[in-house]
């Protein structure tokens, strides 16, 4: 091997490494566009059965069916936003009218009641809060900065929603658009096998996201009934937040439970702890536990077992590994990514087994 060959090999390796770095940098720069495409793909997977239903059963033209489905999606987004805007405005007004002396008295009263009920030494909540690093280092400039951030975020959010709806329209109206884009990376002569894998992945992910949507809907209804029954403030909004937190496996329900407990306490701050707060908190947490049992033993087996065709232990290990490697985002996307990898691996290995068997027979 002469020096020219070695030099060529080194330059080729460096060029490949530089190309990978540039590609990763480019993907990082357009991460918002990638996120829009990913969300649009999820919407298209969820809306795909509805478009088929409108086309096959109700004889809608293709584009009209897509427009109807996207209008339904947009209505849901507008409904969620309209649900939270009045609450944000109301809470802003409430913050402006807060009597901090009365709030301090309520906290002290709650502190004394908890101490008397549990029979422990007094827990000085206010002193504990003052001693935290958060309070010591709190920058009040954060408040106007947050307001500016929210308004700029609203503008970006509107652009994002428009982009997602626009991309979703074309993904729904032309089901082969994404497939044709991906087929560029397939080897010549393997297009049919590639199409088969893509269709299997699309069907499984469509079932998964539809199941996930139904899971959130069921939990939202249960939480709403629970919180409305016990007269918790802003029950619908809290129920929606807690239901959406279940998108994050295992960790989400824990955070949602803590959040619900805090909202129950804050809604009854100033009331008697043993007579009002504790019984109400106990009933709400018991209802929350029942909702989680329904979700764990009925909803999730239906979603994970029949949609992605994986064992619960298999799913648990995949989510655990993804969470350790990539954090919360990894836990959210673990199941869809694993489903796609599983289909690709199964198709590849099945072909390998067929080739091996034919070779052995020969």
C-alpha positions as CSV (number, residue, x, y, z in Angstrom):
1,X,0.0,0.0,0.0
2,X,1.6,3.2,-1.2
3,X,1.5,6.6,0.5
4,X,-1.0,8.0,-2.1
5,X,-3.6,5.3,-1.1
6,X,-3.1,6.0,2.6
7,X,-3.4,9.8,2.0
8,X,-6.6,9.2,-0.1
9,X,-8.1,7.1,2.7
10,X,-7.3,9.7,5.4
11,X,-8.8,12.5,3.2
12,X,-11.9,10.4,2.5
13,X,-12.4,9.6,6.2
14,X,-12.0,13.3,7.1
15,X,-14.4,14.3,4.4
16,X,-17.0,11.9,5.7
17,X,-16.5,13.1,9.2
18,X,-16.9,16.8,8.1
19,X,-20.0,15.9,6.1
20,X,-21.6,14.2,9.1
21,X,-20.8,17.2,11.3
22,X,-22.2,19.6,8.8
23,X,-25.3,17.4,8.4
24,X,-25.9,17.4,12.2
25,X,-25.3,21.1,12.4
26,X,-27.9,21.6,9.6
27,X,-30.4,19.4,11.3
28,X,-29.9,21.3,14.5
29,X,-30.5,24.6,12.7
30,X,-33.8,23.4,11.2
31,X,-35.0,21.5,14.3
32,X,-38.2,23.5,14.4
33,X,-39.0,22.5,10.8
34,X,-38.3,18.9,11.7
35,X,-40.6,19.2,14.7
36,X,-43.3,20.6,12.5
37,X,-43.0,17.7,10.1
38,X,-43.0,15.2,12.9
39,X,-46.2,16.7,14.5
40,X,-47.8,16.8,11.0
41,X,-46.9,13.2,10.5
42,X,-48.6,12.3,13.8
43,X,-51.7,14.2,12.8
44,X,-51.8,12.5,9.4
45,X,-51.4,9.1,11.1
46,X,-54.3,9.9,13.5
47,X,-56.5,11.5,10.8
48,X,-55.8,8.8,8.2
49,X,-58.6,6.4,9.3
50,X,-61.1,9.4,9.5
51,X,-60.2,10.4,5.9
52,X,-60.7,6.9,4.7
53,X,-64.1,6.7,6.5
54,X,-65.3,10.0,4.9
55,X,-64.1,8.8,1.5
56,X,-65.3,5.2,1.6
57,X,-68.5,5.5,3.7
58,X,-69.7,9.0,3.0
59,X,-68.3,9.3,-0.5
60,X,-66.4,12.6,0.2
61,X,-63.9,13.7,-2.4
62,X,-60.3,13.2,-1.2
63,X,-59.5,16.9,-0.6
64,X,-62.8,17.7,1.0
65,X,-62.3,14.8,3.5
66,X,-58.9,16.1,4.3
67,X,-60.2,19.6,4.9
68,X,-63.0,18.3,7.2
69,X,-60.4,16.3,9.3
70,X,-58.0,19.3,9.5
71,X,-60.9,21.6,10.5
72,X,-61.7,19.2,13.3
73,X,-58.1,19.2,14.4
74,X,-58.0,23.0,14.2
75,X,-61.2,23.2,16.2
76,X,-59.7,21.1,19.0
77,X,-56.6,23.3,19.1
78,X,-58.7,26.4,19.2
79,X,-60.9,24.8,21.9
80,X,-57.9,24.0,24.1
81,X,-56.4,27.5,23.7
82,X,-59.8,29.2,24.4
83,X,-60.1,27.0,27.5
84,X,-56.7,28.2,28.9
85,X,-56.8,31.9,27.9
86,X,-59.7,33.0,30.2
87,X,-58.0,31.0,33.1
88,X,-54.6,32.8,32.5
89,X,-56.4,36.2,32.4
90,X,-58.3,35.3,35.6
91,X,-55.2,34.1,37.4
92,X,-53.3,37.3,36.3
93,X,-56.1,39.4,37.8
94,X,-56.1,37.3,41.0
95,X,-52.4,37.8,41.4
96,X,-52.8,41.5,41.1
97,X,-55.4,41.4,43.9
98,X,-53.6,39.1,46.3
99,X,-53.6,40.2,49.9
100,X,-50.1,38.9,50.9
101,X,-50.8,39.4,54.6
102,X,-53.9,37.2,54.3
103,X,-52.0,34.6,52.2
104,X,-49.3,34.6,54.9
105,X,-51.9,34.0,57.6
106,X,-53.5,31.2,55.6
107,X,-50.1,29.5,55.2
108,X,-49.4,29.9,58.9
109,X,-52.8,28.5,59.7
110,X,-52.3,25.5,57.4
111,X,-48.9,25.0,59.0
112,X,-50.4,24.9,62.5
113,X,-53.2,22.6,61.5
114,X,-50.8,20.1,59.9
115,X,-48.6,20.2,63.0
116,X,-51.6,19.6,65.3
117,X,-53.0,16.8,63.1
118,X,-49.7,14.9,62.7
119,X,-48.5,15.6,66.2
120,X,-45.1,16.8,65.0
121,X,-43.0,19.9,65.7
122,X,-44.0,23.0,63.8
123,X,-43.0,23.1,60.2
124,X,-42.3,26.8,59.4
125,X,-43.3,26.9,55.7
126,X,-42.6,30.6,55.3
127,X,-39.1,30.4,56.8
128,X,-38.4,27.3,54.7
129,X,-39.4,29.1,51.6
130,X,-37.3,32.2,52.4
131,X,-34.3,30.0,52.9
132,X,-34.5,28.3,49.5
133,X,-32.1,29.3,46.8
134,X,-35.0,30.0,44.5
135,X,-36.4,32.8,46.7
136,X,-32.9,34.2,47.6
137,X,-31.9,34.5,44.0
138,X,-35.2,35.4,42.5
139,X,-34.9,38.1,40.0
140,X,-38.2,40.1,39.7
141,X,-37.1,41.2,36.2
142,X,-38.2,37.7,35.4
143,X,-41.9,38.7,35.4
144,X,-41.8,41.3,32.6
145,X,-39.3,39.2,30.7
146,X,-41.8,36.3,30.9
147,X,-44.6,38.4,29.6
148,X,-42.5,39.4,26.6
149,X,-41.5,35.8,26.1
150,X,-45.2,34.7,26.2
151,X,-46.2,37.2,23.6
152,X,-43.3,36.4,21.3
153,X,-44.1,32.7,21.8
154,X,-47.7,33.3,20.8
155,X,-46.5,34.7,17.4
156,X,-44.2,31.7,16.9
157,X,-47.0,29.4,18.0
158,X,-49.4,30.8,15.3
159,X,-46.7,30.3,12.6
160,X,-46.1,26.8,13.9
161,X,-49.8,25.9,13.9
162,X,-50.2,27.2,10.3
163,X,-47.1,25.3,9.2
164,X,-48.2,22.0,10.8
165,X,-51.7,22.3,9.3
166,X,-50.3,23.1,5.9
167,X,-47.9,20.1,6.0
168,X,-50.6,17.8,7.4
169,X,-52.9,18.8,4.4
170,X,-50.5,17.4,1.9
171,X,-49.5,14.4,3.9
172,X,-53.2,13.5,4.3
173,X,-54.3,14.3,0.7
174,X,-51.3,12.4,-0.8
175,X,-50.7,9.3,1.3
176,X,-47.7,8.4,-0.9
177,X,-45.9,11.7,-0.6
178,X,-43.8,10.7,2.4
179,X,-43.2,7.3,1.0
180,X,-41.9,8.6,-2.3
181,X,-39.6,10.9,-0.4
182,X,-38.2,8.0,1.6
183,X,-37.9,5.7,-1.4
184,X,-35.0,7.8,-2.6
185,X,-32.8,6.1,0.1
186,X,-33.8,2.5,-0.9
187,X,-31.6,0.4,-3.2
188,X,-32.7,-0.3,-6.7
189,X,-34.9,-3.4,-6.9
190,X,-35.9,-3.2,-3.2
191,X,-38.7,-0.7,-3.6
192,X,-41.5,-3.2,-3.1
193,X,-40.0,-4.5,0.2
194,X,-39.4,-1.0,1.3
195,X,-43.0,-0.1,0.6
196,X,-44.2,-3.1,2.5
197,X,-42.2,-2.1,5.6
198,X,-43.4,1.5,5.3
199,X,-47.0,0.4,5.2
200,X,-46.6,-1.9,8.2
201,X,-45.0,0.9,10.2
202,X,-47.6,3.4,9.2
203,X,-50.5,1.1,10.2
204,X,-49.0,0.2,13.6
205,X,-48.1,3.9,14.4
206,X,-51.6,5.0,13.3
207,X,-53.1,2.5,15.7
208,X,-50.7,3.6,18.5
209,X,-51.4,7.3,18.1
210,X,-55.2,6.8,17.9
211,X,-55.0,4.6,21.0
212,X,-52.9,7.3,22.8
213,X,-55.5,9.9,21.9
214,X,-58.3,7.8,23.3
215,X,-56.2,7.2,26.4
216,X,-55.8,10.9,27.0
217,X,-59.6,11.5,26.3
218,X,-60.6,8.8,28.8
219,X,-58.3,10.2,31.5
220,X,-59.5,13.7,30.8
221,X,-63.1,12.7,31.3
222,X,-62.4,10.8,34.5
223,X,-60.3,13.7,35.9
224,X,-62.8,16.3,35.0
225,X,-65.7,14.4,36.7
226,X,-63.5,13.9,39.7
227,X,-62.4,17.5,40.1
228,X,-65.8,19.0,39.3
229,X,-67.4,16.7,41.9
230,X,-65.1,18.0,44.6
231,X,-65.4,21.6,43.5
232,X,-61.7,22.2,42.6
233,X,-61.1,25.5,40.8
234,X,-60.4,25.4,37.0
235,X,-61.2,21.7,37.0
236,X,-61.4,21.2,33.2
237,X,-58.0,22.9,32.6
238,X,-56.3,20.9,35.4
239,X,-57.8,17.7,34.1
240,X,-56.5,18.4,30.6
241,X,-53.0,19.2,31.9
242,X,-52.9,16.0,34.0
243,X,-54.3,13.9,31.2
244,X,-51.6,15.2,28.7
245,X,-48.9,14.5,31.2
246,X,-49.6,10.8,30.8
247,X,-47.9,11.1,27.4
248,X,-44.7,10.7,29.4
249,X,-44.7,7.1,30.5
250,X,-44.4,6.3,34.3
251,X,-43.0,9.7,35.2
252,X,-46.0,11.7,33.8
253,X,-48.7,10.1,36.0
254,X,-46.5,10.8,39.1
255,X,-46.1,14.5,38.2
256,X,-49.8,14.7,37.4
257,X,-50.8,13.2,40.8
258,X,-48.6,15.7,42.7
259,X,-49.9,18.6,40.6
260,X,-53.5,17.6,41.2
261,X,-52.9,17.4,45.0
262,X,-51.3,20.9,45.0
263,X,-54.3,22.3,43.1
264,X,-56.7,20.7,45.6
265,X,-54.9,22.2,48.5
266,X,-54.6,25.7,46.8
267,X,-58.3,25.7,46.0
268,X,-59.1,25.1,49.7
269,X,-56.4,27.2,51.3
270,X,-57.8,28.8,54.4
271,X,-60.3,26.0,55.1
272,X,-59.9,23.6,58.1
273,X,-57.2,21.0,57.3
274,X,-58.7,18.0,59.1
275,X,-62.4,18.8,58.3
276,X,-62.1,20.0,54.7
277,X,-58.7,19.8,53.0
278,X,-57.6,16.3,54.2
279,X,-60.9,14.5,53.3
280,X,-61.2,16.2,50.0
281,X,-57.5,15.5,49.2
282,X,-58.0,11.8,50.2
283,X,-61.0,11.4,48.0
284,X,-59.4,13.1,45.0
285,X,-56.2,11.0,45.3
286,X,-58.3,7.8,45.7
287,X,-60.2,8.7,42.5
288,X,-56.9,9.5,40.8
289,X,-55.5,6.1,41.8
290,X,-58.6,4.4,40.4
291,X,-58.2,6.3,37.1
292,X,-54.5,5.1,36.9
293,X,-55.6,1.5,37.6
294,X,-58.1,1.7,34.7
295,X,-55.4,3.2,32.5
296,X,-52.7,0.7,33.4
297,X,-54.8,-2.5,33.3
298,X,-57.3,-1.6,30.5
299,X,-56.1,1.3,28.3
300,X,-52.4,0.6,28.1
301,X,-52.7,-3.1,27.3
302,X,-55.1,-2.3,24.5
303,X,-52.8,0.4,23.1
304,X,-49.4,-1.3,23.5
305,X,-50.5,-4.9,23.0
306,X,-52.7,-4.6,20.0
307,X,-51.3,-1.5,18.3
308,X,-47.5,-1.9,18.6
309,X,-47.7,-5.7,19.3
310,X,-45.2,-5.7,22.1
311,X,-45.1,-7.3,25.6
312,X,-45.6,-4.9,28.6
313,X,-42.2,-5.9,30.0
314,X,-40.6,-5.2,26.6
315,X,-42.2,-1.8,26.5
316,X,-41.1,-1.0,30.1
317,X,-37.5,-1.9,29.3
318,X,-37.5,0.2,26.1
319,X,-38.9,3.2,27.9
320,X,-36.5,2.8,30.8
321,X,-33.5,2.7,28.4
322,X,-34.7,5.6,26.3
323,X,-35.3,7.7,29.4
324,X,-31.8,7.0,30.8
325,X,-30.2,7.8,27.4
326,X,-32.3,10.7,26.2
327,X,-34.4,11.9,29.1
328,X,-38.1,12.8,29.0
329,X,-38.1,13.3,25.2
330,X,-36.7,9.8,24.8
331,X,-39.5,8.3,27.0
332,X,-42.1,10.0,24.8
333,X,-40.8,8.9,21.4
334,X,-39.4,5.5,22.6
335,X,-42.4,3.4,21.6
336,X,-43.0,4.9,18.1
337,X,-39.3,4.6,17.3
338,X,-39.0,1.1,18.7
339,X,-42.0,0.0,16.7
340,X,-40.4,1.3,13.4
341,X,-37.1,-0.4,14.3
342,X,-38.9,-3.6,15.2
343,X,-40.7,-3.8,11.8
344,X,-37.5,-3.0,9.9
345,X,-35.5,-5.6,11.8
346,X,-38.3,-8.3,11.4
347,X,-38.5,-7.8,7.7
348,X,-34.7,-7.8,7.3
349,X,-34.2,-10.9,9.4
350,X,-37.0,-12.7,7.7
351,X,-35.3,-12.2,4.4
352,X,-32.0,-13.3,5.9
353,X,-33.6,-16.5,7.2
354,X,-35.1,-17.2,3.7
355,X,-31.8,-16.7,2.0
356,X,-30.0,-18.9,4.6
357,X,-32.6,-21.7,4.2
358,X,-32.2,-21.6,0.4
359,X,-28.5,-21.7,0.7
360,X,-28.7,-24.7,3.0
361,X,-31.0,-26.6,0.7
362,X,-28.7,-26.0,-2.2
